[in-house]
Amino acid sequence: MELNSKKVTVNKSAEELCDLLCDVKNFEGLMPENISKFEVIKENAFVFALKGMPEIALEVKEVNAPNQVTLGAMSDKIPFNLIGNINAIDGNTSEAELKFQGDFNPMMAMMIKSPITKFLETLIENISKF
């Protein structure tokens, strides 16, 4: 299953935005309002939970500075990646898009598509405010 957010313009250079997305502490400010838990568990990883949803632990898996940051689930139960794609527009502005890639059976994919889409849209809207 693959889902893409809309593209947003961010008033940061590609390098600045990449650095912000590499620092997992910054994800607390990107989370939806219905977050019930956020905890940095190591330098490159955090765990979060939204009300009514299970906890999910994410870690920075790969960084291709300044154009891409890939976060991945730390558990094999819900295998997915959250990829932040960054394109420089000029020295002070960049464009960002999030991509969700997960390996789910069709029934699970159908159940989580709507909540994941809303989650991606919230994250990208908050990234645009960085």
N, C-alpha and C positions, 0 to 999 in steps of 0.2 A: 504494500500500500504506500502510495506517495501522495503527499499533499503539499501545495505551495501557498505561501502567504502572498498578499499583494506586495508590490515594491514600494518602498517609501524613501523619501529624501531625508537625509540626516545632516545637520549643520556641524559635521565633524569630518576631518580628513579620513580616508580609508584606514590609515595607520592608527589614528586615535580610536576609531570605532572598533577596529580589530582588537586593540589593547583592552578596551572596555568589555568586549565580549569574552576575552580570554580570562578576565578576572571574575571568577564565579560569584564573588560577593555582590557584584552588580546585578545579578539575576533576581535578587530579592526585590529590587525596585521595579523590575519588569513584570513581575507576577500579577495575575488578576487579583481583584479585591477579595475574592472568596478563598484566599489562601489560608490554610489552617496551620501550616508548619513550613518553616524554611530554616535550614541549618547547614552551614559549611562544615563538611566532615573531613576534608583535607584540602590542601592548597589548590587542587584542581577539580574538586568534586563537592557537590551539595545534594541534599535531600529535600524534597518538598512534597506537600500534600495540599490538595484542594478539598474543600468540604465535600464529604460524601465519596471521595475517591481514595484509592490506596496510595501509600507513600511511594515516590519514585526517586531513585538516586541517579544523578547524572554526573558524568565526568568529562572533562575536556579530553577527547581522543586524539585529535589532530588539528594542527594550526598551519595553514598555508598563508602566512602573513604577506600582504595585508588583505587578501581577498577571500579567505574562508576560515571559519572556525567550526569544527565538528564536535558536538557533544553526543555522548552515547550513554545508553542505559547501562547501569552497572550490574543489573540482574539479567539472567538469561530467560526469566519468566516472561518478560515483556521486552523482546529485543527490538530496539529502534534507535535511530540517530536523529538528531536535530542539527541541521546544517545552516549556518549563517553565511550567506553569500554577500560579499561587499564589492561594489564597483566604485572607483574614484570618479567623481564628476569633475572636480578641480581640486586645488590644494586645501580648500576648506569645506568641501561638500562631498558627500558620497551617497550612494544608493544601496539600500539593504533589502534583502529578501530572505525569508526563512523557508526551509524545506524539511518536511517530516518524512522519514523513510522507516517503515516498519514491516516486519515479516509476521503477518497475522493470518489466521484462517478466515475464510469469508464471513462467517457469522460474527466473529470478534471485530473484524474490520467494519462491518455494518454498524455495530453497536458504538464504536468509538469514533467514527468519522466526524460526526457533528461536534462532540465535545473537543476533539483535537483541533478541528478547524477554528472553533471559537478561541481556543487557547492560543493558537498561532496568531490569530488576528489581534488578540490582546497584547501578546509579546511584541509584534511588529509595530503596533501603535505606540507602545511605550518606548520602543527603540527610537522611533521618530522624534521623541521628546528629549532624548539624551542631550 
